[in-house]
């Protein structure tokens, strides 16, 4: 198993804020950058831990539940849990090799302490465990727990219970804090001030449950650590090697596993909502849902990594989610397949670096996006080629959806980038509608599935002719974003097309937000998945050196623990957008395989090659 390196960071005094909090002075990060966060999770929800020891984002009990810590989207008034030295000079952190267990070493003028943060794989409840170990000297520590439910607005009732724990209740939600640290109430927080000496270990465990049930024990924190490490090491041991990029691929796959809702197999696009695509701007979306569009690339990433059980669970989630009337296919669903993802704006948080509005839910679930039909058909085709046992409902659902697509493919849609400026005839959408029929034809011919192949072939060819006639610009010698309009779109890299116009500082933007009427003011970062697609296209056309150079540059954008957000701001040299972003890590895994394997995901996405059979059984 490749070892994780320690990443050391000096604490910048310009980004610190000193305040008085009797009886002890404290120092805290005033505002953490997106890349300052690490992820911990229990495969049903996740938390973001800042470099300064503060958990600033946590939703319980699911990824898409209301938050109890939301400082990430506002201020300390919106909830956080910091465990850190009173005064630190530096911090260095890493994940334990092959795990999602975070270790941070703080150095002070008087000693060093290691803080180990993790969430045990969920059984009956979610909990966060924070273990402190004195390395040398004596370190003054402080724990500040300020829970604020309902995205940072509801202040809970805190009380001491018989076993010395703290019960933190607001309505149906309850947190229970258990620790051997002496606690007291201070300024609407639960606070512990204590010293950790060399060789000493202390622990704090915060568990969640509904408030109207009897409190259940949290378990021994050190035994929970052992169980969590066994879980992740066993999971990581299945990862297939990817040559020089094995370490990077494994870290991305661990992130994808952490973003997967274990009970259903659905993978959220990110653990967060409303982290801006442009700092200070309104492009702030809720990504705690599962996109059908990610289906094929997700499946390929999981199967290439050797994770056929997870691929099967994702495939089966997909079938359950889209089952129903064909005209009600959505582009996204909740982790358990709910369809209603009503979008609303939360007025009380100030937003990440004053980026408003803060949005909960996602109105794009009501959009028409024709390319999702291709992703669904492509994912199920790749599942068959990869050897996943047939899901009995899959083919019937596919045939019904194709009947509907035959009737609507000529209609305008909102496109792959989910524009809110009105429907258009997007070239990529039409191409993907054609590919949807092509994958159904291949499934019928290669796997003996019964269907109207001649009819599907005629529709596929008609769409192809329409795209060539209306979607290609002879003057630009390129396919264009929208029929009859000159602007380009990086989704054309999946056709593929050309790199000009959309590349800036070596990275790829989704589209020109000033030229495309998407319903919002112009401006956003470079879309990382698109940049990985450009590397894929370089590799496919024989520009291997360019592909490797771009891939290495993209790897350098990961934060110190190997995580990527959705986009990158080239002017500010910062990660932007929701974090960590599954689509970015999926693209990283697939590009690594494109660069190192003869059997390339980009070619299989085009229907050229197959995976070896693994004989994994369906869970549905």
C-alpha positions as CSV (number, residue, x, y, z in Angstrom):
1,X,0.0,0.0,0.0
2,X,1.6,3.4,-1.0
3,X,2.3,5.6,2.0
4,X,0.7,9.0,2.5
5,X,3.1,11.8,2.9
6,X,2.9,14.4,5.6
7,X,2.0,17.8,4.3
8,X,3.3,20.6,6.5
9,X,1.9,24.1,6.8
10,X,3.0,27.0,8.8
11,X,0.1,28.9,10.3
12,X,-0.1,32.3,8.7
13,X,-0.7,35.0,11.3
14,X,-2.4,37.2,8.7
15,X,-5.2,34.7,8.6
16,X,-5.6,34.3,12.3
17,X,-8.0,36.0,14.6
18,X,-7.2,36.5,18.3
19,X,-10.2,36.9,20.7
20,X,-10.7,36.9,24.4
21,X,-12.8,34.1,25.8
22,X,-12.6,33.9,29.6
23,X,-10.7,32.3,31.2
24,X,-8.5,31.3,28.3
25,X,-7.4,33.3,25.3
26,X,-7.9,31.4,22.0
27,X,-6.7,31.7,18.5
28,X,-8.7,30.5,15.5
29,X,-8.7,30.6,11.7
30,X,-10.8,33.6,10.7
31,X,-11.7,32.1,7.3
32,X,-10.4,28.9,5.9
33,X,-9.8,28.4,2.2
34,X,-11.6,25.6,0.4
35,X,-8.3,23.7,0.1
36,X,-7.7,24.0,3.8
37,X,-10.3,21.3,4.4
38,X,-10.0,17.6,4.7
39,X,-12.9,15.1,4.5
40,X,-13.9,12.5,7.0
41,X,-17.1,10.4,6.7
42,X,-19.0,7.3,7.5
43,X,-20.3,6.4,4.0
44,X,-23.7,8.1,4.8
45,X,-22.6,11.6,5.6
46,X,-19.4,13.6,5.8
47,X,-17.7,16.4,7.6
48,X,-15.0,18.9,6.6
49,X,-12.1,19.5,9.0
50,X,-10.1,22.6,8.6
51,X,-6.3,22.8,9.0
52,X,-6.8,24.7,12.3
53,X,-8.7,21.7,13.8
54,X,-12.2,23.1,13.3
55,X,-15.1,21.0,11.8
56,X,-17.0,23.6,9.9
57,X,-19.4,21.5,7.9
58,X,-21.5,18.5,9.0
59,X,-25.0,17.3,8.0
60,X,-26.7,14.6,10.0
61,X,-27.8,11.9,9.5
62,X,-27.4,12.0,5.6
63,X,-25.4,14.0,3.2
64,X,-28.5,16.0,2.3
65,X,-29.8,16.5,5.8
66,X,-29.8,19.8,7.6
67,X,-26.4,20.8,9.0
68,X,-25.4,21.1,12.6
69,X,-22.1,22.8,11.7
70,X,-22.3,25.4,9.0
71,X,-19.5,27.9,9.7
72,X,-18.3,27.0,6.2
73,X,-21.1,29.0,4.8
74,X,-21.1,31.9,7.3
75,X,-19.4,32.5,10.6
76,X,-18.8,30.8,14.0
77,X,-22.4,31.7,14.8
78,X,-23.5,29.1,12.3
79,X,-21.9,26.2,14.2
80,X,-18.5,24.5,14.4
81,X,-16.4,22.2,16.6
82,X,-12.8,23.1,17.1
83,X,-10.3,20.9,18.9
84,X,-6.8,22.5,18.8
85,X,-4.0,24.0,20.8
86,X,-4.6,27.4,22.3
87,X,-1.7,28.7,20.4
88,X,-0.1,26.9,17.4
89,X,3.0,27.7,15.4
90,X,2.5,25.1,12.6
91,X,0.3,22.2,11.6
92,X,1.0,19.2,9.4
93,X,-1.5,16.6,8.4
94,X,-2.1,13.4,6.3
95,X,-4.5,10.6,6.0
96,X,-3.3,7.3,7.4
97,X,-2.3,5.2,4.4
98,X,-5.3,3.7,2.6
99,X,-7.8,5.2,4.9
100,X,-10.0,8.2,5.6
101,X,-8.5,8.7,9.0
102,X,-7.1,12.2,9.3
103,X,-4.0,12.9,11.5
104,X,-3.0,16.5,12.2
105,X,0.2,17.3,14.2
106,X,0.2,20.7,15.9
107,X,3.4,22.3,17.1
108,X,3.5,24.9,19.8
109,X,6.3,26.6,21.8
110,X,5.9,24.0,24.5
111,X,5.3,20.7,22.7
112,X,3.5,18.8,20.0
113,X,0.2,17.0,19.9
114,X,-1.4,14.7,17.3
115,X,-5.2,15.0,16.7
116,X,-6.7,12.0,14.9
117,X,-10.2,12.7,13.4
118,X,-12.5,10.0,11.9
119,X,-16.0,8.8,11.5
120,X,-16.5,5.0,12.1
121,X,-18.4,3.3,9.2
122,X,-22.0,3.8,10.2
123,X,-23.9,1.1,12.0
124,X,-26.8,2.5,14.1
125,X,-25.7,6.1,14.3
126,X,-23.2,8.6,13.0
127,X,-20.4,9.7,15.3
128,X,-17.2,11.7,15.1
129,X,-14.2,10.6,17.1
130,X,-11.3,13.0,18.0
131,X,-8.3,11.4,19.7
132,X,-5.5,13.5,21.1
133,X,-2.0,12.1,21.7
134,X,0.8,14.1,23.3
135,X,4.0,13.7,21.4
136,X,6.4,15.8,23.5
137,X,6.3,18.6,26.1
138,X,3.0,19.9,27.3
139,X,0.3,21.4,25.1
140,X,-2.6,23.5,26.3
141,X,-5.7,22.4,24.3
142,X,-9.2,23.8,23.9
143,X,-12.3,22.2,22.6
144,X,-15.2,24.5,21.5
145,X,-18.4,22.8,20.5
146,X,-21.1,25.3,19.1
147,X,-23.8,23.2,17.5
148,X,-26.3,25.1,15.4
149,X,-29.0,23.1,13.7
150,X,-31.1,23.9,10.6
151,X,-28.1,25.3,8.6
152,X,-26.8,27.4,11.5
153,X,-29.9,29.1,12.9
154,X,-31.3,26.8,15.7
155,X,-29.5,27.1,19.1
156,X,-29.9,23.8,21.0
157,X,-30.6,23.1,24.6
158,X,-27.5,21.7,26.3
159,X,-27.7,19.6,29.5
160,X,-25.5,17.3,31.5
161,X,-26.7,13.7,31.7
162,X,-26.0,11.0,34.4
163,X,-22.9,9.6,32.8
164,X,-21.2,13.0,32.6
165,X,-22.0,13.4,28.8
166,X,-23.5,16.5,27.3
167,X,-26.9,16.2,25.6
168,X,-27.4,18.8,22.8
169,X,-31.0,18.9,21.6
170,X,-33.0,20.9,19.1
171,X,-36.3,19.4,18.1
172,X,-35.9,15.9,16.7
173,X,-32.1,16.2,16.5
174,X,-29.7,15.3,19.4
175,X,-26.0,15.2,19.7
176,X,-24.3,13.6,22.6
177,X,-20.7,14.6,23.5
178,X,-18.8,12.1,25.6
179,X,-15.2,12.7,26.8
180,X,-12.8,12.3,29.7
181,X,-12.1,16.1,29.3
182,X,-13.8,18.4,31.9
183,X,-16.5,20.4,30.2
184,X,-18.3,23.7,31.0
185,X,-20.7,26.0,29.3
186,X,-19.4,29.3,27.9
187,X,-21.0,31.8,25.6
188,X,-23.6,29.3,24.2
189,X,-20.8,26.7,23.6
190,X,-19.7,23.5,25.3
191,X,-16.0,24.1,26.1
192,X,-13.2,22.0,27.5
193,X,-9.8,23.5,28.5
194,X,-7.1,20.9,29.3
195,X,-3.4,20.0,28.9
196,X,-2.0,17.0,26.9
197,X,1.4,15.8,28.0
198,X,3.8,13.6,26.2
199,X,2.5,10.0,26.0
200,X,-1.0,11.0,27.2
201,X,-4.1,10.2,25.2
202,X,-7.5,11.9,25.5
203,X,-10.6,11.4,23.4
204,X,-13.9,13.2,22.5
205,X,-16.8,11.4,20.8
206,X,-19.8,13.2,19.3
207,X,-22.7,11.0,18.3
208,X,-26.0,11.7,16.7
209,X,-29.5,10.3,17.2
210,X,-33.1,11.3,17.3
211,X,-33.9,13.2,20.5
212,X,-37.0,11.1,21.5
213,X,-35.1,7.8,21.9
214,X,-32.9,6.7,24.8
215,X,-29.3,7.6,24.5
216,X,-27.2,4.8,23.2
217,X,-23.5,4.3,24.1
218,X,-20.9,5.6,21.7
219,X,-18.4,2.8,22.2
220,X,-14.7,2.9,23.1
221,X,-13.0,5.5,20.9
222,X,-9.8,3.5,20.6
223,X,-11.6,0.4,19.6
224,X,-13.6,2.5,17.1
225,X,-10.3,3.7,15.6
226,X,-9.1,0.1,15.2
227,X,-12.4,-0.9,13.5
228,X,-12.3,2.1,11.2
229,X,-8.8,1.4,10.1
230,X,-9.5,-2.2,9.4
231,X,-12.5,-1.2,7.3
232,X,-10.6,1.2,5.1
233,X,-7.5,-0.9,4.8
234,X,-9.5,-3.9,3.7
235,X,-11.4,-1.8,1.2
236,X,-8.2,-0.2,-0.2
237,X,-6.5,-3.5,-0.6
238,X,-8.8,-4.3,-3.5
239,X,-7.6,-1.3,-5.5
240,X,-6.0,-2.2,-8.9
241,X,-2.6,-0.7,-9.5
242,X,-2.3,2.2,-12.0
243,X,1.5,2.4,-12.4
244,X,3.0,5.7,-11.4
245,X,-0.4,7.1,-10.4
246,X,-1.5,4.3,-8.1
247,X,-1.3,6.5,-5.0
248,X,-3.3,9.4,-6.6
249,X,-5.9,7.0,-7.9
250,X,-6.4,5.3,-4.6
251,X,-6.8,8.6,-2.8
252,X,-9.5,9.6,-5.3
253,X,-11.3,6.3,-5.0
254,X,-11.3,6.6,-1.2
255,X,-12.9,10.1,-1.7
256,X,-15.5,8.6,-4.0
257,X,-16.3,5.8,-1.5
258,X,-16.7,8.4,1.2
259,X,-19.2,10.3,-1.1
260,X,-21.3,7.1,-1.6
261,X,-24.4,6.5,0.5
262,X,-23.7,2.9,1.5
263,X,-27.4,1.8,2.0
264,X,-28.4,2.7,-1.5
265,X,-25.2,2.8,-3.6
266,X,-25.9,6.4,-4.8
267,X,-22.9,8.8,-5.0
268,X,-23.4,12.4,-4.2
269,X,-21.7,15.0,-6.5
270,X,-20.1,16.7,-3.5
271,X,-20.4,16.8,0.3
272,X,-21.3,20.5,0.3
273,X,-23.8,23.1,-0.9
274,X,-23.2,26.7,-2.1
275,X,-19.4,26.8,-2.3
276,X,-19.1,29.4,-5.1
277,X,-17.9,28.8,-8.6
278,X,-16.8,32.4,-8.5
279,X,-15.9,33.9,-5.1
280,X,-18.4,36.5,-4.1
281,X,-20.8,35.5,-6.9
282,X,-24.2,33.8,-7.1
283,X,-23.2,30.6,-8.9
284,X,-23.7,28.6,-5.7
285,X,-25.5,25.2,-6.0
286,X,-26.4,22.3,-3.8
287,X,-24.4,19.3,-5.0
288,X,-25.5,16.8,-2.3
289,X,-27.4,14.7,-4.8
290,X,-26.8,12.0,-7.4
291,X,-26.5,13.0,-11.1
292,X,-27.5,10.5,-13.8
293,X,-25.0,12.2,-16.0
294,X,-22.1,10.8,-13.9
295,X,-23.3,7.3,-14.5
296,X,-20.9,6.0,-17.2
297,X,-17.8,7.6,-16.0
298,X,-18.5,6.6,-12.4
299,X,-19.0,3.0,-13.4
300,X,-15.8,2.9,-15.4
301,X,-13.8,4.5,-12.6
302,X,-15.2,1.9,-10.1
303,X,-14.7,-1.1,-12.3
304,X,-11.2,0.0,-13.4
305,X,-10.3,0.4,-9.8
306,X,-11.4,-3.1,-9.1
307,X,-14.5,-2.1,-7.1
308,X,-17.2,-4.3,-8.8
309,X,-19.4,-4.4,-5.7
310,X,-19.6,-0.6,-5.7
311,X,-20.2,-0.5,-9.4
312,X,-23.0,-3.0,-9.1
313,X,-24.6,-1.0,-6.2
314,X,-24.3,2.2,-8.3
315,X,-25.9,0.5,-11.3
316,X,-28.8,-0.8,-9.2
317,X,-29.3,2.6,-7.6
318,X,-29.5,4.1,-11.1
319,X,-32.2,1.6,-12.2
320,X,-34.3,2.1,-9.0
321,X,-34.0,5.9,-9.3
322,X,-35.1,6.3,-12.9
323,X,-37.8,3.6,-12.8
324,X,-41.2,5.1,-13.4
325,X,-42.9,7.0,-16.3
326,X,-40.4,7.6,-19.1
327,X,-41.5,11.2,-19.4
328,X,-40.6,11.9,-15.8
329,X,-36.9,11.0,-16.1
330,X,-34.9,13.4,-14.0
331,X,-31.2,14.4,-14.3
332,X,-30.7,13.9,-10.6
333,X,-32.1,12.3,-7.5
334,X,-31.5,12.1,-3.8
335,X,-29.2,9.4,-2.4
336,X,-32.1,7.1,-1.9
337,X,-33.9,8.1,-5.1
338,X,-36.4,10.8,-4.0
339,X,-37.4,13.0,-6.8
340,X,-38.5,16.2,-5.1
341,X,-35.3,18.3,-4.6
342,X,-37.1,21.7,-4.1
343,X,-34.6,24.6,-4.2
344,X,-34.8,27.4,-1.6
345,X,-32.5,30.1,-0.4
346,X,-31.3,30.2,3.2
347,X,-31.3,33.9,4.3
348,X,-29.3,33.7,7.6
349,X,-25.8,32.5,6.6
350,X,-23.6,35.2,4.9
351,X,-22.3,32.7,2.4
352,X,-18.7,31.4,1.9
353,X,-16.6,34.6,1.6
354,X,-19.9,36.5,1.2
355,X,-21.0,34.4,-1.8
356,X,-24.8,34.5,-1.7
357,X,-27.3,33.1,-2.0
358,X,-26.9,29.9,0.0
359,X,-29.1,27.4,-1.7
360,X,-30.6,24.1,-0.4
361,X,-32.1,21.8,-3.0
362,X,-31.5,22.1,-6.7
363,X,-34.1,23.4,-9.2
364,X,-32.2,21.8,-12.1
365,X,-33.8,18.5,-11.2
366,X,-36.8,19.7,-13.2
367,X,-34.7,20.5,-16.3
368,X,-34.7,18.6,-19.6
369,X,-31.2,17.4,-20.5
370,X,-31.1,15.0,-23.3
371,X,-27.6,13.8,-22.7
372,X,-28.6,11.9,-19.6
373,X,-30.3,9.3,-21.7
374,X,-26.9,8.5,-23.3
375,X,-25.3,8.3,-19.8
376,X,-28.0,5.9,-18.6
377,X,-27.7,3.7,-21.7
378,X,-23.9,3.9,-21.7
379,X,-23.7,2.9,-18.0
380,X,-25.9,-0.1,-18.5
381,X,-24.0,-1.1,-21.6
382,X,-20.7,-0.9,-19.8
383,X,-22.1,-2.8,-16.9
384,X,-22.9,-5.7,-19.2
385,X,-19.5,-5.5,-20.9
386,X,-17.8,-5.4,-17.5
387,X,-19.5,-8.6,-16.4
388,X,-22.0,-7.3,-13.9
389,X,-24.9,-9.7,-13.6
390,X,-28.0,-8.5,-15.4
391,X,-30.5,-6.4,-13.5
392,X,-33.9,-7.8,-14.4
393,X,-35.6,-4.5,-14.6
394,X,-32.8,-2.7,-16.6
395,X,-33.7,-3.6,-20.2
396,X,-37.4,-2.9,-19.8
397,X,-36.7,0.5,-18.3
398,X,-34.2,1.2,-21.1
399,X,-36.7,0.3,-23.9
400,X,-39.4,2.5,-22.4
401,X,-37.0,5.5,-22.1
402,X,-35.9,5.1,-25.7
403,X,-39.5,5.2,-26.9
404,X,-39.8,8.5,-25.1
405,X,-36.5,9.8,-26.4
406,X,-37.5,9.0,-29.9
407,X,-40.4,11.5,-29.5
408,X,-38.5,14.3,-27.8
409,X,-34.9,14.4,-29.2
410,X,-35.8,17.3,-31.5
411,X,-36.7,19.5,-28.6
412,X,-34.4,22.1,-27.1
413,X,-33.1,21.5,-23.6
414,X,-31.0,23.1,-20.8
415,X,-27.9,21.1,-21.8
416,X,-25.1,19.5,-19.8
417,X,-24.2,22.7,-17.9
418,X,-27.8,23.1,-16.7
419,X,-28.1,26.7,-17.9
420,X,-30.9,28.8,-16.5
421,X,-31.3,31.2,-19.4
422,X,-33.8,29.1,-21.4
423,X,-33.7,26.0,-23.5
424,X,-31.6,25.7,-26.7
425,X,-30.6,23.2,-29.4
426,X,-27.4,22.1,-27.7
427,X,-25.1,20.2,-30.1
428,X,-23.8,17.9,-27.3
429,X,-27.3,17.0,-26.2
430,X,-28.2,15.8,-29.8
431,X,-25.0,13.8,-30.1
432,X,-25.6,12.1,-26.8
433,X,-29.2,11.3,-27.8
434,X,-27.8,9.6,-30.9
435,X,-25.3,7.6,-28.7
436,X,-28.1,6.5,-26.4
437,X,-29.7,4.7,-29.3
438,X,-26.3,3.4,-30.4
439,X,-25.7,1.8,-27.0
440,X,-29.1,0.1,-27.0
441,X,-28.3,-1.3,-30.5
442,X,-25.0,-2.6,-29.2
443,X,-26.6,-4.2,-26.2
444,X,-29.2,-5.9,-28.3
445,X,-26.6,-7.3,-30.8
446,X,-23.9,-8.2,-28.3
447,X,-26.0,-9.5,-25.4
448,X,-29.1,-10.9,-27.2
449,X,-31.5,-8.3,-25.8
450,X,-34.7,-8.0,-27.7
451,X,-35.7,-4.7,-29.1
452,X,-36.7,-2.7,-32.3
453,X,-33.1,-2.5,-33.5
454,X,-34.0,-1.3,-37.1
455,X,-36.2,1.5,-35.6
456,X,-33.4,2.5,-33.2
457,X,-30.9,2.5,-36.0
458,X,-33.0,4.8,-38.2
459,X,-33.4,7.3,-35.3
460,X,-29.7,7.2,-34.5
461,X,-28.8,7.9,-38.1
462,X,-31.3,10.7,-38.3
463,X,-29.9,12.5,-35.3
464,X,-26.3,12.0,-36.7
465,X,-27.3,13.7,-39.9
466,X,-29.0,16.5,-38.1
467,X,-25.9,17.2,-36.0
468,X,-23.6,17.2,-39.0
469,X,-25.9,19.6,-40.8
470,X,-26.8,22.0,-38.1
471,X,-24.1,21.6,-35.3
472,X,-20.9,22.1,-37.4
473,X,-19.4,25.4,-38.2
474,X,-17.5,25.4,-41.4
475,X,-15.8,28.7,-40.7
476,X,-14.5,27.5,-37.3
477,X,-13.9,23.9,-38.5
478,X,-15.5,22.7,-35.3
479,X,-18.7,21.6,-33.7
480,X,-20.3,24.4,-31.8
481,X,-22.2,24.7,-28.5
482,X,-25.6,25.5,-29.9
483,X,-27.0,25.0,-33.4
484,X,-26.5,28.2,-35.4
485,X,-24.3,30.0,-32.8
486,X,-20.5,30.3,-32.9
487,X,-19.5,29.6,-29.3
488,X,-17.7,26.4,-28.3
489,X,-18.3,24.0,-25.4
490,X,-15.7,21.7,-23.7
491,X,-18.3,18.8,-23.7
492,X,-17.2,18.7,-27.4
493,X,-13.9,17.2,-26.1
494,X,-15.9,14.1,-25.6
495,X,-16.7,14.0,-29.3
496,X,-13.7,15.1,-29.5
497,X,-13.2,18.6,-30.9
498,X,-10.6,21.4,-30.5
499,X,-8.8,23.1,-27.6
500,X,-8.9,26.7,-28.8
501,X,-11.0,29.4,-27.3
502,X,-11.9,27.6,-24.1
503,X,-8.4,27.1,-22.6
504,X,-7.0,29.7,-20.3
505,X,-3.7,29.3,-18.5
506,X,-3.7,25.6,-19.6
507,X,-7.1,24.8,-18.1
508,X,-10.5,24.5,-19.6
509,X,-13.6,26.5,-18.9
510,X,-17.1,25.0,-19.3
511,X,-18.2,27.8,-21.7
512,X,-17.9,31.5,-22.1
513,X,-20.3,32.7,-19.4
514,X,-20.5,36.1,-21.0
515,X,-21.4,34.7,-24.4
516,X,-23.8,32.0,-23.3
517,X,-27.1,33.3,-21.8
518,X,-27.3,31.0,-18.7
519,X,-29.4,33.2,-16.5
520,X,-26.6,34.4,-14.3
521,X,-23.9,37.1,-14.3
522,X,-20.7,36.1,-16.1
523,X,-17.7,34.6,-14.4
524,X,-16.6,31.2,-12.9
525,X,-13.5,29.1,-12.5
526,X,-11.9,26.6,-14.8
527,X,-13.9,23.3,-14.7
528,X,-11.5,20.6,-13.6
529,X,-13.3,17.7,-15.2
530,X,-13.2,19.4,-18.6
531,X,-9.4,19.8,-18.2
532,X,-9.0,16.1,-17.5
533,X,-11.1,15.5,-20.7
534,X,-8.6,17.6,-22.6
535,X,-5.8,15.4,-21.4
536,X,-7.9,12.4,-22.5
537,X,-8.3,13.9,-26.0
538,X,-4.6,14.6,-26.2
539,X,-3.9,11.0,-25.5
540,X,-6.4,9.7,-28.0
541,X,-4.9,11.8,-30.8
542,X,-1.3,10.8,-30.1
543,X,-0.2,13.9,-28.1
544,X,1.0,11.8,-25.2
545,X,3.5,14.3,-23.9
546,X,0.8,17.0,-23.7
547,X,-1.6,14.6,-22.0
548,X,0.9,13.7,-19.3
549,X,2.0,17.3,-18.8
550,X,-1.6,18.5,-18.3
551,X,-2.4,15.6,-16.1
552,X,0.6,16.3,-13.8
553,X,-0.4,20.0,-13.7
554,X,-4.0,19.0,-12.7
555,X,-2.6,16.7,-10.0
556,X,-0.7,19.7,-8.6
557,X,-4.0,21.5,-7.9
558,X,-5.1,18.9,-5.3
559,X,-4.8,20.1,-1.8
560,X,-2.2,18.7,0.7
561,X,-4.4,15.6,1.4
562,X,-5.2,14.9,-2.3
563,X,-8.6,16.4,-2.7
564,X,-10.1,18.5,-5.5
565,X,-13.1,20.8,-5.7
566,X,-15.2,21.4,-8.8
567,X,-13.2,24.3,-10.4
568,X,-10.0,26.3,-10.2
569,X,-9.7,30.1,-10.1
570,X,-6.5,30.8,-12.2
571,X,-6.3,34.5,-11.2
572,X,-6.5,33.8,-7.4
573,X,-4.8,30.4,-7.7
574,X,-7.5,28.8,-5.5
575,X,-9.9,25.9,-5.6
576,X,-13.5,27.0,-6.0
577,X,-16.9,25.2,-6.1
578,X,-18.3,22.4,-4.0
579,X,-15.8,20.2,-2.3
580,X,-14.6,17.5,-2.6
581,X,-16.1,17.1,-6.0
582,X,-16.9,13.5,-7.2
583,X,-16.8,14.4,-10.9
584,X,-13.3,15.8,-10.6
585,X,-12.0,12.7,-8.9
586,X,-13.9,10.4,-11.3
587,X,-12.2,12.3,-14.2
588,X,-8.8,12.0,-12.4
589,X,-9.2,8.2,-12.1
590,X,-10.3,7.7,-15.7
591,X,-7.6,9.9,-17.1
592,X,-4.9,8.0,-15.1
593,X,-6.2,4.8,-16.7
594,X,-6.3,6.4,-20.1
595,X,-2.6,7.3,-19.7
596,X,-1.4,4.0,-18.3
597,X,-3.6,1.2,-19.7
598,X,-4.0,-0.2,-23.2
599,X,-7.7,-0.7,-22.3
600,X,-8.7,2.9,-22.0
601,X,-11.9,4.2,-20.4
602,X,-12.2,6.8,-23.1
603,X,-12.2,4.2,-25.8
604,X,-14.7,1.9,-23.9
605,X,-16.9,5.0,-23.4
606,X,-17.0,5.0,-27.2
607,X,-18.0,1.3,-27.2
608,X,-14.7,-0.1,-28.5
609,X,-13.4,-2.4,-25.8
610,X,-14.6,-4.4,-22.9
611,X,-13.6,-5.3,-19.4
612,X,-12.9,-8.8,-18.1
613,X,-15.9,-10.4,-16.5
614,X,-16.0,-10.4,-12.7
615,X,-19.3,-12.2,-12.3
616,X,-20.6,-9.8,-9.6
617,X,-24.2,-10.5,-8.6
618,X,-26.9,-7.9,-8.7
619,X,-28.3,-6.6,-5.4
620,X,-31.7,-5.9,-6.9
